[in-house]
Amino acid sequence: MRTEKDKYIPALSYDWLTAFYDPVVRWTTREKTFKHRLLQQANIQPAHRVLDLGCGTATLTIAIKQAVPKATVEGLDGDAKILAIARDKARQAGVEIHFDEGLSYQLPYTDTVFDRVVSSLFFHHLTTENKLQTLREVRRVLKAGGELHIADWGKPHSSIMRAASFPVRLLDGATTADSFDGLLPRYLQEAGFVDVRTGEHYATMFGTLWLYQAQQPE
Ligand SMILES: C[S@@+](CC[C@H](N)C(=O)[O-])C[C@H]1O[C@@H](n2cnc3c(N)ncnc32)[C@H](O)[C@@H]1O
């Protein structure tokens, strides 16, 4: 029997839609703008080891490596099919990125190894239980003083954005409810992160995208 913990939602909710992921995201989410801003917010340095959690087709992962070529950049995703697209894109871009297949709530890394964990359009895929377990895992793999930087759907900032978010709520199901209720900052605090901040937000065709950041205590 599948449990709440087993719930896995592919990039566009259905496996057969994965091939269309990049154009859909590019045209509907102001992707260039918010991923560029997320990258700036993360302030990645050449000596950093960085994990892109739920990296999908690796658009952000590749952008990080291109912006800071000396950083060690890795991507993790639970979907082998999307990782094949990611590896192909990285090869075409001529950048060296290590990709792992794995689940965010059981990260295949030893403790305190990353300076930054970044994540975009990912946390709303997780049940509340898995969001909390994933945040505990991110804390486990981050070095002291390391940072988590997130871009994801959050509380709609207008009634138009509330209506716009309906298709994502419908496609991704109940896991999105706490994201759209704006609960992620509270979960970050509950997981023991400090200096939890909510950053800029963006109106998109599918609702309000928010940037968040949080720090592993020193
Ligand atoms: C909407 S896509 C976002 C991809 C990419 N970060 C981006 O911004 O375009 C969400 C990704 O999370 C992955 N995913 C969902 N649940 C996961 C889990 N528990 N662990 C790892 N990856 C997961 C999916 O396979 C999918 O590639």
PDBQT file of the ligand as one rigid body, heavy atoms in Angstrom, charges set to zero:
ROOT
HETATM    1  C1  LIG A 301       8.349  21.450 -11.115  1.00  0.00    +0.000 C 
HETATM    2  S1  LIG A 301       9.840  20.558 -11.201  1.00  0.00    +0.000 S 
HETATM    3  C2  LIG A 301      11.066  21.829 -10.894  1.00  0.00    +0.000 C 
HETATM    4  C3  LIG A 301      12.325  21.563 -11.637  1.00  0.00    +0.000 C 
HETATM    5  C4  LIG A 301      13.390  22.657 -11.566  1.00  0.00    +0.000 C 
HETATM    6  N1  LIG A 301      13.868  22.856 -10.212  1.00  0.00    +0.000 N 
HETATM    7  C5  LIG A 301      12.907  23.952 -12.141  1.00  0.00    +0.000 C 
HETATM    8  O1  LIG A 301      12.912  24.990 -11.445  1.00  0.00    +0.000 OA
HETATM    9  O2  LIG A 301      12.507  23.965 -13.318  1.00  0.00    +0.000 OA
HETATM   10  C6  LIG A 301       9.918  19.640  -9.681  1.00  0.00    +0.000 C 
HETATM   11  C7  LIG A 301      10.941  18.528  -9.717  1.00  0.00    +0.000 C 
HETATM   12  O3  LIG A 301      10.982  17.903  -8.438  1.00  0.00    +0.000 OA
HETATM   13  C8  LIG A 301      11.174  16.513  -8.617  1.00  0.00    +0.000 C 
HETATM   14  N2  LIG A 301      10.731  15.853  -7.391  1.00  0.00    +0.000 N 
HETATM   15  C9  LIG A 301       9.463  15.732  -6.900  1.00  0.00    +0.000 A 
HETATM   16  N3  LIG A 301       9.471  15.130  -5.696  1.00  0.00    +0.000 NA
HETATM   17  C10 LIG A 301      10.781  14.854  -5.401  1.00  0.00    +0.000 A 
HETATM   18  C11 LIG A 301      11.452  14.283  -4.272  1.00  0.00    +0.000 A 
HETATM   19  N4  LIG A 301      10.790  13.887  -3.200  1.00  0.00    +0.000 N 
HETATM   20  N5  LIG A 301      12.801  14.193  -4.312  1.00  0.00    +0.000 NA
HETATM   21  C12 LIG A 301      13.510  14.619  -5.391  1.00  0.00    +0.000 A 
HETATM   22  N6  LIG A 301      12.931  15.177  -6.482  1.00  0.00    +0.000 NA
HETATM   23  C13 LIG A 301      11.590  15.311  -6.489  1.00  0.00    +0.000 A 
HETATM   24  C14 LIG A 301      10.389  16.179  -9.857  1.00  0.00    +0.000 C 
HETATM   25  O4  LIG A 301      10.856  14.992 -10.475  1.00  0.00    +0.000 OA
HETATM   26  C15 LIG A 301      10.631  17.429 -10.714  1.00  0.00    +0.000 C 
HETATM   27  O5  LIG A 301      11.727  17.255 -11.567  1.00  0.00    +0.000 OA
ENDROOT
TORSDOF 0
